Amino acid sequence: MTSGFNDEKKGGESCSNVLVHNPNLDAMKEDILYHLNLGTATHDLPAIFGDVKFVCVGGSPLRMKAFIEFIGHELGLDEPKADYPNICAGTDRYAMYKAGPVLSVSHGMGTPSIAIMLHELIKLLYHARCTDVTVLRIGTSGGIGLKPGTVVITKQALDARFLPRFEQVILGKPVVRSTDLDSDLAEELFQCSKDFDEFETVISNTMCTMDFYEGQARLDGAFCSYTEEDKQNYLKEAYAAGVRNIEMESSVFAAMCKLSGLKAAVVCVTLLDRQKGDQLSSSHEVLYGYQQRPQMLVGHFIKRRLNAMSRGVLSSPDADKGRHPSRPEAAGAGGAADLRQQEQVEQQA
């Protein structure tokens, strides 16, 4: 067990290339990651998490459990019936699972929830001395002008005014941060998507809102002060700004990953075309199939990356060419079946 984390530095420099921008941390004898039920004094973070190279985050705990079962099987890390314990079992805020170099973490719904998780996740990676980490958000969204089931890789996260920024009030003053994402990573994911013929994938801008109903121009909330025409005009403006999907986490995700020096990407499937309606009418089975698509793409990307790393070469569009990527059900650990039975499909996560 570590008594603190001052010993994580050599010559005044962190052993991790994950950046934190908080001089107060140096004066702390212990850092309690409260919402993850982890800490520098209670857990040997480098021993537990030091080998992490990929962090996948998504809204639902059950979805992230299913994903770790899928990726664990895909990478041949465990037996098909292997159980993955929730590392954050001591709290009901978030869930975390690990399979080899892959960490799977739930973040809840909306900007405040994912921001809290990211603060503690970034510190976790820093304390664990992780290097060369890639972070990917996998989730669902509402589409604009896209066929339901289309996977969107975010080019840039825009706010509700179609600006590439995340604004937060700190000490009563607005602080604006960039929402740039790694373009090379987005392109690599897009090249991976060409191995799938059952769904379309695009790279485009994503609009991140602070609300699911009025903030996304829905007409079916408890309150609505605008018309169908107003809604359609707003969505047309969004489309003209290059927006092809709407969700509630990408802007703060992009901003915080950029600040911490982490390469990051957002991969979300569209569950419906918002220009044609607000409520989900597809069956649970169809929606569940849509939800698997980002998992399939990201899992394929991770497998290809690790194969390239093991050969000592950079990942390329031709890596693993000819191998048909697997579906999450192939995990065989009961996660997919359990998810069907237990999880109500989230409209936005």
Secondary structure as a PSIPRED ss2 file (coil, helix, strand):
# PSIPRED VFORMAT (PSIPRED V4.0)

   1 M C   1.000  0.000  0.000
   2 T C   1.000  0.000  0.000
   3 S C   1.000  0.000  0.000
   4 G C   1.000  0.000  0.000
   5 F C   1.000  0.000  0.000
   6 N H   0.000  1.000  0.000
   7 D H   0.000  1.000  0.000
   8 E H   0.000  1.000  0.000
   9 K E   0.000  0.000  1.000
  10 K E   0.000  0.000  1.000
  11 G C   1.000  0.000  0.000
  12 G C   1.000  0.000  0.000
  13 E E   0.000  0.000  1.000
  14 S E   0.000  0.000  1.000
  15 C C   1.000  0.000  0.000
  16 S C   1.000  0.000  0.000
  17 N C   1.000  0.000  0.000
  18 V C   1.000  0.000  0.000
  19 L C   1.000  0.000  0.000
  20 V C   1.000  0.000  0.000
  21 H C   1.000  0.000  0.000
  22 N C   1.000  0.000  0.000
  23 P H   0.000  1.000  0.000
  24 N H   0.000  1.000  0.000
  25 L H   0.000  1.000  0.000
  26 D H   0.000  1.000  0.000
  27 A H   0.000  1.000  0.000
  28 M C   1.000  0.000  0.000
  29 K C   1.000  0.000  0.000
  30 E C   1.000  0.000  0.000
  31 D C   1.000  0.000  0.000
  32 I E   0.000  0.000  1.000
  33 L E   0.000  0.000  1.000
  34 Y H   0.000  1.000  0.000
  35 H H   0.000  1.000  0.000
  36 L H   0.000  1.000  0.000
  37 N C   1.000  0.000  0.000
  38 L E   0.000  0.000  1.000
  39 G E   0.000  0.000  1.000
  40 T C   1.000  0.000  0.000
  41 A C   1.000  0.000  0.000
  42 T C   1.000  0.000  0.000
  43 H C   1.000  0.000  0.000
  44 D C   1.000  0.000  0.000
  45 L H   0.000  1.000  0.000
  46 P H   0.000  1.000  0.000
  47 A H   0.000  1.000  0.000
  48 I H   0.000  1.000  0.000
  49 F H   0.000  1.000  0.000
  50 G C   1.000  0.000  0.000
  51 D C   1.000  0.000  0.000
  52 V C   1.000  0.000  0.000
  53 K C   1.000  0.000  0.000
  54 F E   0.000  0.000  1.000
  55 V E   0.000  0.000  1.000
  56 C E   0.000  0.000  1.000
  57 V E   0.000  0.000  1.000
  58 G E   0.000  0.000  1.000
  59 G C   1.000  0.000  0.000
  60 S C   1.000  0.000  0.000
  61 P H   0.000  1.000  0.000
  62 L H   0.000  1.000  0.000
  63 R H   0.000  1.000  0.000
  64 M H   0.000  1.000  0.000
  65 K H   0.000  1.000  0.000
  66 A H   0.000  1.000  0.000
  67 F H   0.000  1.000  0.000
  68 I H   0.000  1.000  0.000
  69 E H   0.000  1.000  0.000
  70 F H   0.000  1.000  0.000
  71 I H   0.000  1.000  0.000
  72 G H   0.000  1.000  0.000
  73 H H   0.000  1.000  0.000
  74 E H   0.000  1.000  0.000
  75 L C   1.000  0.000  0.000
  76 G C   1.000  0.000  0.000
  77 L C   1.000  0.000  0.000
  78 D C   1.000  0.000  0.000
  79 E C   1.000  0.000  0.000
  80 P C   1.000  0.000  0.000
  81 K C   1.000  0.000  0.000
  82 A C   1.000  0.000  0.000
  83 D C   1.000  0.000  0.000
  84 Y C   1.000  0.000  0.000
  85 P C   1.000  0.000  0.000
  86 N C   1.000  0.000  0.000
  87 I C   1.000  0.000  0.000
  88 C C   1.000  0.000  0.000
  89 A C   1.000  0.000  0.000
  90 G C   1.000  0.000  0.000
  91 T C   1.000  0.000  0.000
  92 D C   1.000  0.000  0.000
  93 R C   1.000  0.000  0.000
  94 Y C   1.000  0.000  0.000
  95 A C   1.000  0.000  0.000
  96 M E   0.000  0.000  1.000
  97 Y E   0.000  0.000  1.000
  98 K E   0.000  0.000  1.000
  99 A E   0.000  0.000  1.000
 100 G C   1.000  0.000  0.000
 101 P C   1.000  0.000  0.000
 102 V E   0.000  0.000  1.000
 103 L E   0.000  0.000  1.000
 104 S E   0.000  0.000  1.000
 105 V E   0.000  0.000  1.000
 106 S E   0.000  0.000  1.000
 107 H C   1.000  0.000  0.000
 108 G C   1.000  0.000  0.000
 109 M C   1.000  0.000  0.000
 110 G C   1.000  0.000  0.000
 111 T H   0.000  1.000  0.000
 112 P H   0.000  1.000  0.000
 113 S H   0.000  1.000  0.000
 114 I H   0.000  1.000  0.000
 115 A H   0.000  1.000  0.000
 116 I H   0.000  1.000  0.000
 117 M H   0.000  1.000  0.000
 118 L H   0.000  1.000  0.000
 119 H H   0.000  1.000  0.000
 120 E H   0.000  1.000  0.000
 121 L H   0.000  1.000  0.000
 122 I H   0.000  1.000  0.000
 123 K H   0.000  1.000  0.000
 124 L H   0.000  1.000  0.000
 125 L H   0.000  1.000  0.000
 126 Y H   0.000  1.000  0.000
 127 H H   0.000  1.000  0.000
 128 A C   1.000  0.000  0.000
 129 R C   1.000  0.000  0.000
 130 C C   1.000  0.000  0.000
 131 T C   1.000  0.000  0.000
 132 D C   1.000  0.000  0.000
 133 V C   1.000  0.000  0.000
 134 T E   0.000  0.000  1.000
 135 V E   0.000  0.000  1.000
 136 L E   0.000  0.000  1.000
 137 R E   0.000  0.000  1.000
 138 I E   0.000  0.000  1.000
 139 G E   0.000  0.000  1.000
 140 T E   0.000  0.000  1.000
 141 S E   0.000  0.000  1.000
 142 G E   0.000  0.000  1.000
 143 G E   0.000  0.000  1.000
 144 I C   1.000  0.000  0.000
 145 G C   1.000  0.000  0.000
 146 L C   1.000  0.000  0.000
 147 K C   1.000  0.000  0.000
 148 P C   1.000  0.000  0.000
 149 G C   1.000  0.000  0.000
 150 T C   1.000  0.000  0.000
 151 V E   0.000  0.000  1.000
 152 V E   0.000  0.000  1.000
 153 I E   0.000  0.000  1.000
 154 T E   0.000  0.000  1.000
 155 K E   0.000  0.000  1.000
 156 Q E   0.000  0.000  1.000
 157 A E   0.000  0.000  1.000
 158 L E   0.000  0.000  1.000
 159 D C   1.000  0.000  0.000
 160 A C   1.000  0.000  0.000
 161 R C   1.000  0.000  0.000
 162 F C   1.000  0.000  0.000
 163 L C   1.000  0.000  0.000
 164 P C   1.000  0.000  0.000
 165 R E   0.000  0.000  1.000
 166 F E   0.000  0.000  1.000
 167 E E   0.000  0.000  1.000
 168 Q E   0.000  0.000  1.000
 169 V E   0.000  0.000  1.000
 170 I E   0.000  0.000  1.000
 171 L C   1.000  0.000  0.000
 172 G C   1.000  0.000  0.000
 173 K E   0.000  0.000  1.000
 174 P E   0.000  0.000  1.000
 175 V E   0.000  0.000  1.000
 176 V E   0.000  0.000  1.000
 177 R E   0.000  0.000  1.000
 178 S E   0.000  0.000  1.000
 179 T C   1.000  0.000  0.000
 180 D E   0.000  0.000  1.000
 181 L C   1.000  0.000  0.000
 182 D C   1.000  0.000  0.000
 183 S H   0.000  1.000  0.000
 184 D H   0.000  1.000  0.000
 185 L H   0.000  1.000  0.000
 186 A H   0.000  1.000  0.000
 187 E H   0.000  1.000  0.000
 188 E H   0.000  1.000  0.000
 189 L H   0.000  1.000  0.000
 190 F H   0.000  1.000  0.000
 191 Q H   0.000  1.000  0.000
 192 C H   0.000  1.000  0.000
 193 S H   0.000  1.000  0.000
 194 K C   1.000  0.000  0.000
 195 D C   1.000  0.000  0.000
 196 F C   1.000  0.000  0.000
 197 D C   1.000  0.000  0.000
 198 E C   1.000  0.000  0.000
 199 F C   1.000  0.000  0.000
 200 E C   1.000  0.000  0.000
 201 T E   0.000  0.000  1.000
 202 V E   0.000  0.000  1.000
 203 I E   0.000  0.000  1.000
 204 S E   0.000  0.000  1.000
 205 N E   0.000  0.000  1.000
 206 T E   0.000  0.000  1.000
 207 M E   0.000  0.000  1.000
 208 C E   0.000  0.000  1.000
 209 T C   1.000  0.000  0.000
 210 M C   1.000  0.000  0.000
 211 D C   1.000  0.000  0.000
 212 F C   1.000  0.000  0.000
 213 Y C   1.000  0.000  0.000
 214 E H   0.000  1.000  0.000
 215 G H   0.000  1.000  0.000
 216 Q H   0.000  1.000  0.000
 217 A C   1.000  0.000  0.000
 218 R C   1.000  0.000  0.000
 219 L C   1.000  0.000  0.000
 220 D C   1.000  0.000  0.000
 221 G C   1.000  0.000  0.000
 222 A C   1.000  0.000  0.000
 223 F C   1.000  0.000  0.000
 224 C C   1.000  0.000  0.000
 225 S C   1.000  0.000  0.000
 226 Y C   1.000  0.000  0.000
 227 T C   1.000  0.000  0.000
 228 E H   0.000  1.000  0.000
 229 E H   0.000  1.000  0.000
 230 D H   0.000  1.000  0.000
 231 K H   0.000  1.000  0.000
 232 Q H   0.000  1.000  0.000
 233 N H   0.000  1.000  0.000
 234 Y H   0.000  1.000  0.000
 235 L H   0.000  1.000  0.000
 236 K H   0.000  1.000  0.000
 237 E H   0.000  1.000  0.000
 238 A H   0.000  1.000  0.000
 239 Y H   0.000  1.000  0.000
 240 A H   0.000  1.000  0.000
 241 A C   1.000  0.000  0.000
 242 G C   1.000  0.000  0.000
 243 V E   0.000  0.000  1.000
 244 R E   0.000  0.000  1.000
 245 N E   0.000  0.000  1.000
 246 I E   0.000  0.000  1.000
 247 E E   0.000  0.000  1.000
 248 M C   1.000  0.000  0.000
 249 E C   1.000  0.000  0.000
 250 S H   0.000  1.000  0.000
 251 S H   0.000  1.000  0.000
 252 V H   0.000  1.000  0.000
 253 F H   0.000  1.000  0.000
 254 A H   0.000  1.000  0.000
 255 A H   0.000  1.000  0.000
 256 M H   0.000  1.000  0.000
 257 C H   0.000  1.000  0.000
 258 K H   0.000  1.000  0.000
 259 L H   0.000  1.000  0.000
 260 S C   1.000  0.000  0.000
 261 G C   1.000  0.000  0.000
 262 L C   1.000  0.000  0.000
 263 K E   0.000  0.000  1.000
 264 A E   0.000  0.000  1.000
 265 A E   0.000  0.000  1.000
 266 V E   0.000  0.000  1.000
 267 V E   0.000  0.000  1.000
 268 C E   0.000  0.000  1.000
 269 V E   0.000  0.000  1.000
 270 T E   0.000  0.000  1.000
 271 L E   0.000  0.000  1.000
 272 L E   0.000  0.000  1.000
 273 D E   0.000  0.000  1.000
 274 R C   1.000  0.000  0.000
 275 Q C   1.000  0.000  0.000
 276 K C   1.000  0.000  0.000
 277 G C   1.000  0.000  0.000
 278 D C   1.000  0.000  0.000
 279 Q C   1.000  0.000  0.000
 280 L C   1.000  0.000  0.000
 281 S C   1.000  0.000  0.000
 282 S C   1.000  0.000  0.000
 283 S C   1.000  0.000  0.000
 284 H H   0.000  1.000  0.000
 285 E H   0.000  1.000  0.000
 286 V H   0.000  1.000  0.000
 287 L H   0.000  1.000  0.000
 288 Y H   0.000  1.000  0.000
 289 G H   0.000  1.000  0.000
 290 Y H   0.000  1.000  0.000
 291 Q H   0.000  1.000  0.000
 292 Q H   0.000  1.000  0.000
 293 R H   0.000  1.000  0.000
 294 P H   0.000  1.000  0.000
 295 Q H   0.000  1.000  0.000
 296 M H   0.000  1.000  0.000
 297 L H   0.000  1.000  0.000
 298 V H   0.000  1.000  0.000
 299 G H   0.000  1.000  0.000
 300 H H   0.000  1.000  0.000
 301 F H   0.000  1.000  0.000
 302 I H   0.000  1.000  0.000
 303 K H   0.000  1.000  0.000
 304 R H   0.000  1.000  0.000
 305 R H   0.000  1.000  0.000
 306 L H   0.000  1.000  0.000
 307 N H   0.000  1.000  0.000
 308 A H   0.000  1.000  0.000
 309 M H   0.000  1.000  0.000
 310 S H   0.000  1.000  0.000
 311 R C   1.000  0.000  0.000
 312 G C   1.000  0.000  0.000
 313 V C   1.000  0.000  0.000
 314 L C   1.000  0.000  0.000
 315 S C   1.000  0.000  0.000
 316 S C   1.000  0.000  0.000
 317 P C   1.000  0.000  0.000
 318 D C   1.000  0.000  0.000
 319 A C   1.000  0.000  0.000
 320 D C   1.000  0.000  0.000
 321 K C   1.000  0.000  0.000
 322 G C   1.000  0.000  0.000
 323 R C   1.000  0.000  0.000
 324 H C   1.000  0.000  0.000
 325 P C   1.000  0.000  0.000
 326 S C   1.000  0.000  0.000
 327 R C   1.000  0.000  0.000
 328 P H   0.000  1.000  0.000
 329 E H   0.000  1.000  0.000
 330 A H   0.000  1.000  0.000
 331 A H   0.000  1.000  0.000
 332 G C   1.000  0.000  0.000
 333 A C   1.000  0.000  0.000
 334 G C   1.000  0.000  0.000
 335 G H   0.000  1.000  0.000
 336 A H   0.000  1.000  0.000
 337 A H   0.000  1.000  0.000
 338 D H   0.000  1.000  0.000
 339 L H   0.000  1.000  0.000
 340 R H   0.000  1.000  0.000
 341 Q H   0.000  1.000  0.000
 342 Q H   0.000  1.000  0.000
 343 E C   1.000  0.000  0.000
 344 Q C   1.000  0.000  0.000
 345 V C   1.000  0.000  0.000
 346 E C   1.000  0.000  0.000
 347 Q C   1.000  0.000  0.000
 348 Q C   1.000  0.000  0.000
 349 A C   1.000  0.000  0.000
